[in-house]
Each structure stands twice: as C-alpha cells, then as structure tokens.
Amino acid sequence: MSRFPFVKQYVSKPKTVGAVLPSSKYLADRIIKHINFDDAHYIVEYGPGTGVFTDRILRERNQETMILLFECNTEFYKILTRKYKDEPNLYIINDSAEHIEKYFTEYGIPCVDYIVSGLPFASLPHNVSSSILIQTRKHLKEGGRFITFQYTLTKKSLIDQYFKEINIEREVRNFPPAYVFCSS
C-alpha cells in the first residue's frame, strides 16, 4: 500500500472514500467533544478510514466500553486491524454500516450510546444512505447521539428525516472545512 492510502483509495473509490486526506485533529476534537465517555457502554464508528477519530475514542474511553468499527474499504480495514490488533473490546468489521443489526445480534449489543460517522453521505447512493440512517436511528438508545461530519449541508434534509434535533458546527481547520452534525 502506498504511503498515502487516502489519495490512492479516493482515486480508486471516490463514491465510498469521501476525502483525499484524513480528518484533522481539530475535526476529531470537535466530533469527540459530543461523547460522554463516563456513561458510554457501546460506541460504533462508521467509516473510520485510518483511525483518526478511533485513536481519540480509544484514548478517552473506559476500558469496558465496547467499540465496533465498520469499514467497508478493504485496504483501510487491513490498516485498522494491524493498528489495533491488541486493543481490548474493539471489534473491526469489514462490512457496510447497512448491516449493523446482524453484528449487534452477534455481539449481544442491545443499543448504542454513540454512533460516530465518517461516511460521505453526499456521494453514497440515496438508498444506501437511507438504509444506514434507518438502522442508526433504530439502534441508538434513548438519548443516544449520532455524530457525523459532511463537507456540505446538502444532506442535512436527509438526516433531518431521521433525527428530531441536529446541532451543526463548522470546523474550518480541516481540509476541506467540514460541518459537524450532532443528532439526538
């Protein structure tokens, strides 16, 4: 794999890899600030890429918190499995977030406290985005949060269909600048 996995994967799979570069630490900070790690039993991350948000989640979490990563890109999945091979209570799944229900049953997860997403909803097919958001809403616990970022506001109306309240913040210290959506 090249030294620049994002560039290579973006060029070869632009519909599923939404960026040329990994997210900045500033975007990771803005995403992670919405998680109360003291009360989190289950955290799911969609599309972790090379693990920028995952690194922060692992640093902050309680050791008993179970974390599931859904990465459908095989090259990123390989990077993640090598990088986190010794991490307890972390499960990396090489599958689409559309299929979370199957894995929640397999791992005995009743509901999720937080779902963090790096998925590029603007470039995913509408039916895939809708399926993922339906599953997300279904499996978040009462009071749970869905936290995602997008580079535009074009999919806000789609996300509005599944979540009552959405707080939006802008992070300009990312390339490109991003909007963080925190839904409940």
C-alpha positions in Angstrom: 0.0 0.0 0.0 1.3 3.5 -0.8 2.4 6.0 1.9 -0.8 7.9 1.0 -3.6 5.5 1.5 -6.3 8.2 1.3 -5.2 9.5 -2.0 -5.0 6.1 -3.6 -8.4 4.9 -2.2 -10.1 8.2 -3.1 -8.9 8.0 -6.7 -10.0 4.3 -7.0 -13.2 4.5 -5.0 -14.4 8.2 -4.9 -18.0 7.3 -4.0 -17.1 5.5 -0.8 -14.0 7.4 0.2 -15.1 10.9 0.8 -11.7 12.7 1.2 -8.2 12.8 -0.2 -6.7 13.3 3.2 -7.6 12.0 6.7 -9.5 14.3 9.0 -7.6 16.8 11.1 -7.1 16.6 14.8 -9.3 19.7 15.1 -12.2 17.9 13.4 -11.6 14.9 15.7 -11.7 17.2 18.7 -15.0 18.7 17.6 -16.5 15.2 17.0 -15.3 13.7 20.2 -16.5 16.5 22.4 -20.0 15.3 22.0 -19.3 12.0 23.7 -19.7 11.5 27.4 -17.2 8.7 27.9 -18.2 8.2 31.6 -21.6 6.8 30.6 -20.8 5.1 27.2 -21.1 1.4 27.1 -21.2 1.0 23.3 -19.7 3.2 20.7 -19.9 2.5 17.0 -17.9 4.2 14.3 -18.9 4.1 10.6 -16.1 4.6 8.0 -13.1 5.1 10.4 -10.7 5.2 7.4 -7.2 5.0 9.0 -8.5 5.7 12.6 -8.2 9.5 13.3 -11.4 9.5 15.3 -10.8 6.0 16.6 -7.5 7.0 18.2 -9.2 9.7 20.1 -12.1 7.4 21.2 -9.7 4.8 22.4 -7.7 7.4 24.4 -10.8 8.7 26.1 -13.0 5.6 26.6 -13.4 3.4 29.7 -11.7 0.0 29.1 -15.0 -1.8 29.4 -16.7 0.3 26.7 -17.2 -1.9 23.6 -16.3 -0.3 20.3 -17.3 -1.5 16.9 -15.8 -0.1 13.7 -17.5 -0.6 10.4 -15.1 -0.2 7.5 -16.1 -1.5 4.1 -12.9 -0.4 2.3 -10.6 -3.5 2.4 -7.4 -1.5 2.4 -8.5 0.7 5.3 -9.8 -2.4 7.1 -6.3 -4.0 6.8 -4.7 -0.9 8.2 -7.1 -0.8 11.1 -6.7 -4.5 12.0 -2.9 -4.1 12.1 -3.0 -0.9 14.0 -5.5 -2.0 16.7 -4.7 -5.8 16.9 -4.0 -5.7 20.6 -6.8 -3.3 21.6 -9.3 -4.9 24.1 -13.1 -4.5 23.5 -12.6 -3.2 19.9 -14.1 -5.1 17.0 -13.4 -4.2 13.4 -15.9 -5.3 10.8 -15.2 -5.3 7.1 -18.8 -4.6 6.0 -21.2 -1.8 5.3 -22.9 0.1 8.1 -26.2 -1.0 6.5 -25.7 -4.4 8.1 -25.2 -3.3 11.7 -28.2 -5.2 13.0 -26.5 -8.5 12.1 -23.4 -7.6 14.2 -25.4 -6.2 17.1 -27.1 -9.6 17.4 -23.8 -11.4 17.0 -22.1 -9.3 19.7 -25.1 -9.1 22.0 -25.4 -5.3 21.8 -28.9 -4.1 23.0 -28.5 -0.5 21.9 -25.7 2.0 21.2 -24.8 5.1 23.1 -22.9 6.9 20.3 -22.5 6.4 16.6 -19.7 8.4 15.0 -19.7 8.5 11.3 -17.1 9.5 8.7 -19.3 8.3 5.8 -19.6 10.5 2.8 -23.5 10.7 2.6 -23.2 13.3 -0.2 -21.7 10.7 -2.5 -23.4 7.5 -1.3 -26.5 6.3 -3.2 -29.7 7.6 -1.6 -31.0 4.1 -0.8 -27.7 3.2 1.0 -27.7 6.5 3.0 -31.4 6.0 4.0 -30.8 2.4 5.0 -27.8 3.4 7.2 -29.8 6.2 8.8 -32.8 3.9 9.5 -30.5 1.4 11.2 -28.7 4.2 13.1 -32.0 5.6 14.5 -33.3 2.1 15.3 -30.2 1.1 17.3 -29.4 4.3 19.2 -30.5 4.2 22.8 -32.9 6.8 24.1 -30.8 9.9 24.5 -28.0 8.4 22.3 -26.3 10.6 19.7 -25.4 10.2 16.1 -22.3 12.4 15.3 -21.2 12.8 11.7 -19.4 15.3 9.5 -20.0 16.4 6.0 -18.3 18.9 3.7 -21.6 20.5 2.6 -25.0 20.9 4.0 -26.7 19.2 1.1 -27.6 16.1 3.1 -29.0 18.0 6.1 -32.6 17.5 4.9 -31.9 13.7 4.6 -30.5 13.5 8.1 -33.5 15.7 9.4 -35.8 12.9 8.3 -34.4 10.6 11.0 -33.4 12.8 13.9 -35.5 15.4 15.7 -32.7 17.7 16.7 -29.5 18.4 14.9 -26.8 20.8 16.1 -24.4 21.9 13.4 -21.0 23.3 13.9 -18.3 24.3 11.4 -14.7 23.3 11.6 -12.5 25.3 9.3 -9.2 23.8 10.4 -9.8 20.8 8.3 -9.2 20.2 4.6 -11.7 20.7 3.3 -13.6 22.6 6.0 -16.3 20.4 7.5 -19.7 20.7 9.1 -20.3 18.5 12.3 -23.8 17.3 12.8 -24.7 16.1 16.3 -28.1 14.5 16.3 -30.3 13.0 19.0 
